[in-house]
Amino acid sequence: MSRDARLSGRGNAARVIEVLAYPAVQLLDVTGPLQVFATTNEQVVEAGGTPPYTLRVVAKDRVRVAASSGLEIATEPLPRGTSVLDTLVVAGGPGVDLAASDPALLDWLRQRVKKARRVASVCTGAFLLSASGALDGRRAVTHWSYCAELARRFPAIRVESDPIFIRDGTIWTSAGVTAGIDLALALVEEDLGRTTALAVARYLVVFLKRPGGQAQFSEALSLQSAEDEFGALHDWINTHLASDLSLPRLARQAGMSERSFSRHYARATGLTPLRAIERLRVETARRMLSETRQPVKRISQRCGFGSEETMRRSFLRVLATAPQDYRRRFGS
């Protein structure tokens, strides 16, 4: 098939995409990806091709599902396990735990996962996929506020908290809510190429590839897992960010030898003291960037980075975005 035919959709049978919904589903988890695929159909038809996607919203035993917002979504019954399917998208929402406790729905989901060429979850839809066993042994992401819970409840999954979406083989998972749009655009790019995906992104007025990860949207990285043992130390660090925070100084403040402190701290937090201090400095700096008009240079000094360039490198490492870009997006 020629490149032009691939981009226009000519020569491709329509790919069946099913979006699984349930009571109290998050509306945008369903409609965001659907709109990407629907707009792709429109763009391809305008280019002289045939619609590349057949779209279905499916639910168990219902013709309408009330989303968490109260708006009702028209749905089709769950298809039989043998019916044609290309892509299965599992939406998230407040009703996901109840859906994940339904044995019949989980049995259907396991069958459809095996039938589908690829499977994706949006936001907390990862919990429903996890309950089916589809994510065991795989990398996955969900909304930043639920990553720790996903890792706790499903230890067989390698949960990563920053990516907007993750692909592990034929399984895709995405971060919170609007990340379903990012994921759907990536699926379109895989199917029809960058030119088509970019045209869809432009029409929808969104990024084809969003800058940065979801850590830039999350709450403070407070190292809560270590609060019982090192909470007082973290409080002290946050009031001395511009001071000497070398390993010997931290060990003295914690009342431990350097070796003992390094070992206990890494065990409690999963981070070296150096990386933890970097995160605490980034957290304070990004709060100052969003809440004050102080110059970046002044903020870098007050937070102990020493220079704007050092702060920029830390922001890129921790948040995957530069300080100036962060201020543009989140500054008051």
C-alpha positions in Angstrom: 0.0 0.0 0.0 1.3 3.4 -0.9 2.0 6.1 1.8 -0.8 8.3 0.4 -3.3 5.4 0.6 -2.2 4.6 4.1 -2.7 8.2 5.3 -6.1 8.6 3.5 -7.5 5.3 4.8 -7.9 3.8 1.3 -7.5 0.0 1.3 -8.1 -0.5 5.0 -11.1 -2.3 6.4 -12.7 -0.2 9.1 -11.2 -1.0 12.5 -13.8 -1.7 15.2 -13.2 0.2 18.4 -15.1 -0.6 21.5 -15.2 1.8 24.5 -16.3 0.0 27.7 -18.6 2.1 29.9 -20.5 1.4 33.1 -22.5 3.4 35.7 -20.7 6.4 37.1 -18.0 6.3 34.3 -16.0 9.5 33.8 -17.7 11.2 30.8 -14.5 12.6 29.2 -12.8 9.2 29.5 -15.4 8.0 27.0 -15.9 11.0 24.9 -12.3 12.2 24.6 -10.9 9.2 22.8 -14.2 8.8 20.9 -13.9 12.3 19.5 -10.3 11.7 18.4 -11.4 8.7 16.4 -14.6 10.4 15.1 -12.6 13.4 13.9 -10.1 11.0 12.3 -13.0 9.5 10.3 -14.0 13.0 9.2 -10.5 14.0 8.2 -9.9 10.9 6.2 -13.3 11.2 4.4 -12.4 14.9 3.5 -9.1 13.6 2.1 -11.1 11.2 -0.2 -10.7 8.1 1.8 -13.2 5.8 3.7 -13.7 6.1 7.5 -11.0 4.0 9.1 -12.9 3.4 12.4 -16.2 1.9 13.4 -17.0 3.2 16.9 -19.1 1.6 19.6 -19.7 2.4 23.3 -20.6 -0.9 25.0 -22.0 -1.6 28.5 -23.4 -4.6 30.4 -27.2 -5.0 30.4 -27.9 -1.4 29.5 -28.9 0.8 26.6 -28.0 3.9 28.5 -25.3 4.5 31.1 -25.3 7.5 33.5 -21.9 9.0 33.7 -20.6 10.5 36.9 -21.6 13.9 35.7 -25.2 12.8 35.4 -25.2 12.8 31.6 -26.5 9.6 30.0 -24.5 7.9 27.3 -26.2 5.7 24.7 -24.6 2.3 24.7 -24.7 -1.1 22.9 -24.9 -4.5 24.7 -21.6 -6.2 25.4 -20.6 -7.9 22.1 -20.0 -11.7 22.1 -16.4 -12.8 22.6 -16.1 -14.0 19.0 -17.3 -10.8 17.3 -14.8 -8.7 15.3 -12.7 -6.3 17.4 -9.6 -4.2 16.7 -9.2 -1.9 19.8 -10.7 -2.1 23.2 -10.7 1.1 25.3 -11.6 0.8 29.0 -12.7 4.1 30.5 -12.2 5.1 34.1 -14.5 6.9 36.6 -15.9 6.7 40.2 -17.8 3.6 39.3 -14.7 1.6 38.3 -14.4 -0.3 41.6 -18.0 -1.5 41.4 -17.4 -2.5 37.8 -14.2 -4.4 38.8 -16.1 -6.4 41.4 -18.5 -7.8 38.7 -17.4 -11.4 37.9 -19.4 -11.5 34.7 -18.0 -8.3 33.4 -14.5 -9.4 34.2 -15.0 -12.7 32.4 -16.2 -10.7 29.3 -13.2 -8.4 29.6 -10.7 -11.2 29.7 -12.2 -12.7 26.5 -12.2 -9.3 24.7 -8.6 -8.6 25.7 -7.6 -11.9 24.1 -9.7 -11.0 21.0 -8.4 -7.4 20.5 -5.4 -6.5 18.5 -4.7 -3.9 21.2 -6.2 -2.8 24.5 -6.1 0.6 26.2 -7.3 2.1 29.5 -8.0 5.7 30.3 -7.3 7.1 33.8 -8.6 4.8 36.5 -9.8 2.3 33.8 -6.4 0.8 34.7 -8.0 -0.6 37.8 -10.6 -2.5 35.8 -7.9 -3.8 33.4 -5.8 -4.8 36.4 -8.7 -6.7 38.1 -8.9 -8.8 34.9 -5.2 -9.7 35.1 -4.4 -8.0 31.8 -1.7 -5.7 33.3 0.1 -8.4 35.3 3.9 -8.1 34.7 3.4 -5.0 32.6 4.3 -1.3 33.0 1.2 0.9 33.5 0.1 4.4 34.5 -3.1 5.9 35.8 -4.1 9.3 37.2 -1.3 10.7 39.3 -3.5 10.7 42.5 -4.2 7.0 42.1 -0.8 5.6 41.1 0.2 4.6 44.7 -3.2 2.9 45.2 -2.8 1.0 41.9 0.7 -0.2 42.9 -0.5 -1.2 46.4 -3.6 -3.2 45.2 -1.8 -4.8 42.2 1.8 -5.5 43.1 2.4 -7.5 39.9 2.1 -4.3 37.9 5.1 -1.9 37.4 3.3 1.4 38.0 5.0 4.6 36.7 3.5 7.8 37.9 4.8 10.4 35.4 4.1 9.3 31.8 1.0 10.7 30.0 0.6 7.2 28.5 2.5 4.0 28.4 2.6 1.3 25.8 3.7 -2.2 26.9 3.3 -4.6 24.0 -0.3 -4.5 22.9 -1.5 -2.9 26.1 -1.7 0.9 26.5 -2.5 2.8 29.7 -3.0 6.5 30.1 -2.9 9.1 32.9 -5.8 11.2 34.1 -8.9 12.1 32.2 -7.7 14.2 29.2 -4.7 11.9 28.8 -7.2 9.6 26.9 -7.0 12.2 24.1 -3.2 11.9 24.0 -3.4 8.2 24.0 -6.0 8.1 21.2 -3.9 10.4 19.0 -1.0 8.0 19.5 -3.2 5.1 18.4 -4.2 7.1 15.3 -0.6 7.9 14.5 0.2 4.2 14.8 -2.6 3.3 12.4 -2.5 6.1 9.9 0.7 7.9 10.3 1.9 11.2 11.8 0.3 13.4 9.1 -3.2 12.2 9.8 -2.7 12.3 13.6 -1.3 15.9 13.4 -4.3 17.0 11.3 -6.6 15.6 13.9 -4.7 17.3 16.7 -4.8 20.6 14.9 -8.5 20.4 14.3 -9.1 19.6 18.0 -6.7 22.3 19.1 -4.6 20.0 21.2 -0.9 18.9 21.3 -0.1 15.8 19.2 2.5 15.1 21.9 1.9 17.0 25.1 5.1 18.6 26.5 6.2 17.1 29.9 4.6 14.3 32.0 1.7 14.3 34.4 4.0 15.1 37.3 3.8 18.8 36.3 0.0 18.6 37.2 0.3 16.6 40.4 0.3 17.8 44.0 3.5 18.1 46.0 5.8 15.1 46.0 5.8 15.0 49.8 7.7 11.7 50.3 4.8 10.6 52.4 6.0 7.0 52.6 8.8 8.2 54.9 6.9 10.7 57.0 6.9 8.6 60.2 10.6 8.1 60.2 11.9 11.2 58.4 9.1 13.7 58.6 10.9 16.0 61.0 14.0 15.9 58.8 11.9 16.9 55.7 10.5 19.8 57.6 14.0 20.9 58.5 15.2 20.5 54.9 12.3 22.6 53.6 13.4 25.5 55.9 17.0 25.2 54.9 16.9 24.6 51.1 19.5 27.2 50.4 21.9 25.9 53.1 24.5 23.1 53.0 22.5 19.9 52.6 25.4 17.6 52.2 25.2 14.0 53.3 27.2 14.6 56.5 24.9 17.5 57.5 21.8 15.5 56.9 23.1 12.5 58.8 24.0 14.7 61.8 20.5 16.3 61.7 18.9 12.8 61.6 21.2 11.6 64.5 22.8 8.8 62.5 26.0 7.8 60.9 26.3 8.6 57.2 26.2 5.0 56.2 23.2 4.2 58.5 21.4 7.3 57.3 21.9 6.5 53.6 20.7 3.0 54.1 17.6 3.8 56.2 16.6 6.7 54.0 16.8 4.8 50.8 14.8 2.0 52.3 12.1 4.4 53.6 11.7 6.6 50.5 13.1 4.6 47.5 15.4 7.6 46.8 18.9 8.6 47.7 19.1 11.7 49.9 20.5 13.7 47.0 17.5 12.9 44.8 15.0 13.5 47.6 16.5 17.0 48.2 16.3 17.7 44.5 12.5 16.8 44.6 11.9 19.0 47.6 13.7 21.9 46.0 11.7 21.4 42.8 8.4 21.3 44.8 9.2 24.6 46.5 10.4 26.2 43.3 7.4 25.3 41.3 5.1 26.6 44.0 7.0 29.9 43.9 6.8 29.9 40.1 3.0 29.5 40.2 2.2 31.8 43.2 4.7 34.6 43.0 6.3 36.9 40.4 9.8 36.5 41.7 12.4 36.2 38.9 13.5 32.6 38.1 17.1 33.5 39.1 15.9 34.6 42.6 13.8 31.5 43.0 16.8 29.2 42.0 18.9 30.9 44.7 16.3 30.7 47.4 15.6 27.0 46.7 19.3 26.1 46.8 19.9 25.4 43.2 22.6 28.0 42.9 21.9 28.8 39.3 19.1 29.0 36.8 20.7 26.3 34.7 20.9 23.9 37.6 17.3 24.5 38.4 16.3 24.0 34.7 18.1 20.6 34.6 16.4 19.5 37.8 12.9 20.5 36.5 13.5 18.6 33.3 14.6 15.6 35.3 11.7 15.6 37.8 8.9 17.2 35.9 10.0 16.9 32.2 9.4 20.6 31.7 11.5 23.8 32.1 10.8 26.3 34.8 9.8 29.0 32.3 7.3 26.7 30.6 5.9 25.6 34.0 5.3 29.3 35.0 3.6 30.0 31.6 1.2 27.1 32.2 0.5 27.4 35.9 1.5 30.9 37.0 -1.2 33.0 38.6 
